Amino acid sequence: MDFILGLLAFIFVLGLIILVHEGGHMIFAKKAGILVREFAFGMGPAIFKKKVGETEYSIRILPIGGFCAIAGEEQEDDYLEKVQYVKLKFKRGTVTDIYLTLNHKDAKDLEMFEVVDYDLFDEHQRGFLFIAVKDSAGNLKKYGVSKSAMLHEGKQSIQIAPYERTLGAKSLWDRFMVMFGGPLMNFFLAMLVFVILGMGQGFPKYDTNRVNVNNEYLIESGFTSGSYIEKMEISGYSVEVKEYSDIDAFLNYYLQNKVTEPISINYRNNGESKQVFVSPQYALYNMGIYSDQRTEEVVIGYVASVDDNMSTNQGLLSGDKIITINGEDISNWLDVVKFANNYVGGTGTDADYLNFIVLRESNIVVANPPKNTEATIITSSNEDIFEVLVKRVDDKETIEIVPKTIGTTDIKFSYTLENGSTVTDQYLVTIIEKDGKLSARQTVSVKIKPYSKSIMDTQYDVERNKIRPAGVALGFLPSREFSLHKSLIFGIDQTVNSSTVVFSTLRMLFKDKTVTIKSLSGPVGIYKITSQFASLGFLPLLGLLGMLSVNVGLLNLFPIPALDGGRIVFLGYEAITRKKPNPKVEKILITVTMFLLLGLIAFVTLNDIIKLF
């Protein structure tokens, strides 16, 4: 089910972005009077076709990509160049159809002609298209050709494009808008999506003490959304809460003074005053880990799993208790916050990694018992002593194991059976009883790489607040209001902000050694990301759609010949020199850069696939 949801989200996001992009090219091409032969969604063989006016609309079998066939974007083919005989169809004395396949099913009853001369392009703008032919009697005839005449060869039919209907015949401004139209529509799509997102999620109200609660523990205690916070207090410090800024001020004091005790919160719900004690949740954003609010110990409550060139926290698990980081003892979450805030990274070396020692609960296992034996762990009458019972045939020997402290977890033990066999390499760990079952706690060493400071400096939330390496939350947020006016402003702001992220990422490719070409994502990587966002809900998916649409729009404006931006550069050259670029040079540059881009896409896609395993 998750795969299907992810696939549908991927098709929706990427398909809509491409559809809008190509639609932008088509709209401005048609507006300029340029022939658009086909508008296709997807790649590969067509599974659906429908011609509306001059344009054939098609859906292809692979819902990735798409294209808009604009006359003159590439050099027009001369379909009659090596053709000796044709069949012609007339309407009121003017040729409307030219059949290159003489046995075409629609041309069986038509007369065959020998081609003598023709001009189906009218590059010199004489205003007349013609074809000169000889009939079966050898008579020379010259016929006018409709500017929308169709050429038929095999199963394919294509409308001719006189010079005046091609891209090259139009003004610099018209050609610029055709090229710029795709990215422009991507920006419009992003703004629309962000406006919808703003209307859907609302905007925080900081001028009130009314809050929305998103923490299960608080909700279970009766502290629900719509409650009004009246007072927050710790030993020696309290704040009367009138608006949300008072809550922010209290949390800043809490962090700056390295307080670790739970916070007393007095709140009013349905006219009744209540009190709840809350341990703040610490969020280490650059590490992708969050504290467990249910305990005051340094226990990880949630891990936002990440594993790429820029960051990795693979190996850390929910429930791990952090003992040391880089050899320094960790006594509370503020010690972890210090590491998060002081982390720089970005060197591309082992120095970017932090070494965690965590205490992890696991099942008790007797390792490597001799063949033909059964080894189990049982309890004795003394709760501090556990026994390993080893059975072999009729022989039995019981060895008592006394749990040691965490600092001695590297001690190994062995025991010898009566026949001389030895069991070794079993770690001695702290053994505990939980829910009536025996389990063990042992220390585990984990290396993680947080996001570097240069990466974190580019990260902002949807309200354009800079995301710090570490923060603290209590499980509630400001109440929200819904405003069309604010949503419109939000749509514009988010589109602009998403644009700056693209340039920041490019800058980091040269500045931060953890950000490399391997950090880029292709179709497989985008599928993985869209799947993750889809699992979070429709609004987060909309946010991703808006951001990716801006990315596609901007990347297409890069001055690379194979992209829209490269074509715009050629137009700039023409505007300055009053001469069109050499068509052969232009074609070579476009072809070479297209192959380079395809190579880059192949490399990135292969790298994405490798990351899956």
N, C-alpha and C positions, 0 to 999 in steps of 0.2 A: 504493500500500500504506500509506504514511504517513497519507494522508487517511482511509482506512478505519479504521486503528488509532485515529486521533484521534477519529473519529466514534463508534466503539464506546466509547472511554473517556469521551467526553462524555455519551453516553446512560447509561452505567453510573453515573457520578458523580452527574449531575443527577437521573437517574431514581430512584436509590436514596434520595437526600436527600428528594425530593418524596414518594416512596412512603411513607417512614417518617413524614414530617411529617403527611400526610393520614391515615395509619394511626393516629397518636396521637389525632387528633380523633375518629376512628371508635371506637376502643377505649373511650374515656371516655364517648362519647355512648351507646354500647350498654350500658355498665356502669350508666349513669343511667336506662336504660329509654327513651331517645329513639330515635325511628324514624330509621334511616339508609337512605334510598331507594337511593342509588347511591354506589359507590366507584369512581372512574375514574382510570386512569393515562394521561396524555397529554391532548392537546386535539384538537378537530376531530371528524369523524365516527367512530363506533365501528367497529372492525374485528372485535371479539370481545365477546360478552356472555354472561354466565352468572349466573342468579339462584340465590343460596344463602340460604334462609330469606327474610327480608324484604328483603334487600339485593341489588341487581344489581351485579355486578362487571364492569367493562368496560375494554378497552384501546382507546385512541384512536389515530388515524393519525399524529399528531405526537407524538413521544416527549419532549415538553417540557411540563412542568406536570402538572396533575391536580387533582382536587377530590373532596370528600366532601359529598354532598347530605344535610345534617342538617335534619330537619323543624323549622321554627320559627326557623331562623337568619335567614331572610328572612320577610316576612309571607306567611302561607299564602293561596293563591288560593282564591276562592269559585267553584268550578267549576260550580255549579248556578245561579249568580246570574241569568243571562239565558236559562236553558234552560227550554223549555215542556214538552217531551215526553222521556221516557226509557223504556228497557226495563230490567227488573229480573230478576236471577237470585237464587233463594232456596236456602237450605240449612236444613232444619228450621224453616221459617217466618221465618228472618232473612235480610235482604238481604246477599248476599256480593259481588255485582257490579252496577254501575250503568253502563249503556251510554248515552253521550251521542250516539253515532253510531248512528242507528236501523237502518241497513242493515249494521251490523257483521257480519262473517262468523260470529261466534260467537253472534249474537243473532237470527238469522233466525226461529227458532221461538218466541221469547219474546213475551210480551204487552206492548203499549205502554201507558204510563200518562201522564196529564197531571199535572205537578208542581203541588202546592198549597202545601206548606210542608215545611221540613226543618231539621234541625240535625245537621250532621256534624262539629261541632267541640266542642260541650259545654264552652264556656268557663267556665260557672258550676258545673261539676263535679257535675251531677245524676246522672251515671253511666248516661245513656241517650242513644243516638243514634237518630234516626228520620227517616223520610221519609213525608209524607202525600201521597197521590195519588188521582186519580179514574180508574176503569177505563173501558172503552169504553161501559159502560152508565150511566155517570155516578155510580156508587157511590163514596163517599169511603172511603178505606182508609188506615190508618196502620200502617207496618211498622217494626220495629226493624232497625237497621243494624249489621252487625258492625264492631267497632273496627279490623278489618284489611281492610275491604271495598276492592275495586278499582274505580277509575273508568276507563272506556275511551272514548277519543275518537280516531277515526282509527286510526292504527297505534300510538298511544301508550297505555300503561296506567300508572296511578299509584295507589299505595296511599294511602288517606285517612289523615290524621294528627289524631286527636282531641287536644284541648288537653293532656291528660295525657301524650301521647307527644311533645310538642314541647319545644324548648329553653326557652321562656319559662315553662313550668310547673314547672321544676325549681328546687331550692334554689340560693342564691348559690354555695355551694361546688361543687355539681355543674356549674353553668354555668362557673364559673372553671376547673375541671379540664378541661372540654371545650375551652375556648379555649387553656388552657396546655398541653394534651396534645400538640399538634403540636410546639411548640418543645422541650418536655420530651423527646420521643422523638428529636429532632435531637441533643440533648445526650447522650442514651444511645447513639445511633449513633456519635457522635464518640468517646465513651469506649471503646466496643467496638473501633472501628477503631484507635484509638491503642494499645490493649492488644495487638491483633494485630500492629501495627507494632513495638511493643516486643519482642514474642516473636520476630518475624522478623529484626530487625536486631541484637538483643542490646544489651549495655551494656558500656562500656569498663571494663577492669580497670587501674586505675592503680597497683596494688600489685605489679606485675611489670614486668620489662624485656623481656617477650616482645611482639612487635609483628606487626601485619598490614601487609603492603606492598601499595601500590596504584599504584606507579610502574613503567612499563614498562622504563625504563633500569635501575632497581635490580634488577628481576626478571631481566633479561637478564644482569646481572653476577653472578647467583647469590644475591642478597640477597632472599629470598622470605619469604612469610608463615610465621610460626612461628619466625623467627630471634630470637635473644636479643642485644640490644645490650649490650656490656660497657664500651665507652669511647667518648667523643666528644672531639675535640681540634681546636684551631686554634693558631696561633702564640701562645705565652705563656699558654694557658689550656686546661685539660682537666678532664673530669668522669668519674668512675667511675659507671657507670649501674647502680643497683640496682632502681629502679622508675621508672615513666614520669614522675613529678614531677621527676626528675633531668634528663630530656630537656627538659621545659618550662623548667626553670631555665637550662639551657644556651642554649636559643633566646632567652630573655629577655636574657641577657648578650650574645648575638650581635647582637640588635637595638639594645639600649641603647648598646653600644660601637661601633656602626656598622661592624661587621666585614663585609668583602666577600669574603674568601677562601673557597675550598671547605672543607668540614668533613670531617675524617678520622673515619670510623666503624669501630670494631672490633666485630665481631659473631661469634656462634657459631651454626652451622647444621649439624645432624646430627653434633654432636660435634666439628666442625672449626672452628677460629678463622680468620677472614678479615678483610680490610680493604677498604673502599671509600671513595672521595672523592665527596662530594655537594655540588653547589651548591644552596642552598635555593631553593625556589620562593616568590616573593613574590606574595601575593594582595592586590590592591587592590579590596576588596569594594565600596566606594562608587563605583568607576570601572568595575567589571566586567572587569578585565584581570588576567592572570596571567603571570608571567615564564617564559621558556624556560630550563629547568634544564640544557639541553645546552650553554649558553654562559655566560660570565661577563659578556658585553656586555648592555646594557639592551635586550634584544630581547623583544617580546611573544610569548609562546608560545600563548596562547589568549585569545579575546575572548568573554565571555558577553554576546552582543548584546542590547541594550535600546534602545528608542526610544519614549519616551512623555513626558508633561508633566513627570514627576518626574525623569527621567534619560535621557540619550542618550549612547551611545559609537559611533554610526554614523560610519563613516569610518576607524576604526582597524582594522587587519588583523593577523592572525597573521603574524609575520615582520617587522613594523615595528620599526625601531630608534629609540628615543626620543632626540632630540637636545636639544631645549629644551622647557620648559613655562613659559608666560607670559614668555618671553624669558630665562629662567634656564637656563644650561647644565646638562645632566644627565650625570653621569659614572658613576653606579651606581644600583642600584635603591633605595638608601636615600634618594637625592634625591627619587625618586618617592613613596616612603613618606611623606616629610616633607609633600609637597603633599596627600597623601590625609588624613593626620592633622590637618592645619591647615585643611582645607576646611570652610567653614560653609554657604554657599549659602542657598537658601530665600527669596531676595529677589524672584524672579520677573522679574529684569532680566538684561541681558547680562553683568552682573558674576558671574552664576552659572556662566559658561562658563570653561573652561581652554583655552588655546591651545597645542596640541601641534605641534611641528615634528618629523616623523619621516623617517627615511631608508628608502625603500622600493625594493625591487628590482622591475623591470618589463622588459618586452620593448623592444628598440630598434626605433623606428619612424621612418622619414623622412616628415615631414609635408608635405602639400600639394605633391607634385611637379607640374610642368606637365603639361598634357594630352599624351597620346600619348607619355609617357615611362615608363621603369621606373627606380626608384631603390632600390638595395640597399646594405647595409653589408657591407664586406668587411674582412679583416685584411691588414695589410702585414707585411713581414719584421720590423719593429720592434714588439714586443708592446705598446708604449705608444701606438702610433699606429693609428688605424682610419680607413678611407676610405669615403666615400660615392661610389658609382659610379652615374652617371646616363646612361642610354642614350636617344637619340632618333634614329630612322631610322639613318643611317650616321654621325651625329656622336657623339662621345664626349668627355666631359671628366671627369676624376677630381679631386676635392678632398680633401685630407688634413685630418683633424680630430684635434687633439691633446686628449685628455681633460684637464679642469681639476679643481681642487679643489671640494669640496662647497660652499664659500662662494661660488663663481661660477656656480652652477647657473642663475641667471637670465640668463646671457649667451645671446644668440641668434646664429645665423649664417645667412648666405645665400650662394648661389652663382649665377653667371650662366652660362647656356648660350650657345653660339655665336650662336644666333638672337636673343638678348637677353631671353629669358624668365627670371624670377627665382623662386627657391624661398625662402620666408621662414617665420618663426615656428616654427622647429625648436629646441627647447631643447637646449643643450649639457649633457650629463649625464656622470657618471662611468660609464665603460663597463667591464664586467668579463666574465671568461670563467668559466662554471660548467657542469660536466658536458659540456664540449665545445661549448657553445652560448654565443653572445654575449647578454648582457643588460645592463641599465643600472640604476644606482641614482640616484634623484633624491629631493630633499627635497619633502615634501608637508605642507601646513598643514591641521590637523584641529582643529575645536572640539568639545569634549565637555562634558557637564554631569553631574557625579557626583550621587549621591543626597545630599541635604542632611544636615547634622548632626542636625536634628530627626527626620528619617526613620531614620537609622542608630541613633539612640537607642532606637528601638522594635524593633530587630531582634535576635532571639535564635535560637540553634541549637536542635536538638531536645532537647538536654540542659539547656536554659535558661541557657546561657552567652551573655553579650552578645557580639554580633558587632562587632568593632572595624572602623574604616575600612580598616585594613591589617593583614596578618598574614604569617607565614612558615611554610612547611611543608617537610618533607623527603621526602615521598612515602611515609610510613608513619604508622600510627595505633596506639593501644593495642589489644592483643588484646581480644576481646569474650567475655562470658559470657551465658548465657541463663537468665532467672529469671522465673517466673510472678509471684512476689511483687513484684519490681521493675516488671514489665510492668503490673500493676494500678495501682501508684502512678503510673507513667508515664502511663497512660491518663487518670487524674484530673488530674494536673498539666498535661498538654498541653491538655486541654479548658479548664481555667481560663486557661492562658496564651493560648490562641487567642482567648478572650473579651476579654482585655485589649488585644489587637491591634486589635480592632474599635473600641474606644473611643479608642485612640491615633490611629487613622486619622481618626476623626471630629474629634478635637481638632486634628489637623494641617490639616484643611480650613479652619480659622479662623486657625491659627498660621503655617503654612508656605505661602507664595504659589506654590510649585511644585506643591502638592497642591490640585487644583481638582476641580470636578465632572467634568471631562474625564478625570480619573484613575480614575474608576469604570469597572467592566466589566459589560457586559450579557451576554446569551447568546453573542454572537459572541466577545467577549473571553474568556469562560469556556471556550469551545470551544478557542480558541488556547492558553490556559494548560493545559488538560487534555491537549491534544496534546503539548505540550512535556514535561509530567510523565510521560505514558505512554511517551514515547521513552526516559526514564531508567530505567523498570522499574516493576514492580507495587508495590513498597514506597513509592517516592516518590509514586505515584498514590494510595495509601492515605492518606498524610500530607495530600495535598491534599483528599481526600474528607473527612477529619476536620475540617480547618480550615474548609472551605466549609459543612459541616453546622452547625458552631458559628455561623458567620456568618448562615446562614438562620434558625436558632433565635433568635438575638439580634435580628436586624433585624425579625422578626415580632413581637417584644415591644415595639417602639417604640410610643409612645402616639399612633399615627396611626389615625383611625377605621376606615379600610379594612383594617387589619391586626389580628392577634390582640391586640396590645397595646392598640389603641384600644377593642376590645370589653371588655377587662379594666378599662380606665378607666371605661367606662360602668357596669360592675358595682361599681366602687369608689364611684361617685356614688350608686348605688342603696343600697349598704351604709351610706353616711353619712346620706343624706337620707330613707331608707326609702321612696323613691318611684322608680319606673322612669323613665328618661329619656323625653321626648316621642318617640314612634315616628317622627313626621314629621321632627323635627329630626335624630334619629339617622340616618334614611335619607338625608337631604340631605347630612349630613356624610360619611357613608360613600361616597355617590355622587361627591361633589366630590373627595374625597381619592383615590378610586379612579382618576378621570380624570387627576388630577395625577400619580399614580404611573405610570400608563400612558404619560403624556407624558414622564416622566423616563426610563422604560425605552426608549421610542422614541428619545429624544435620545442616550442612552448607546449604544444599538445602532447608530445611525447613525454616531456617533463611532468605534465599534469598526470599522465597515466602512471608514470613511475611512482609518483607521490601516493597513489591509491594503494600501493602494495608495500 
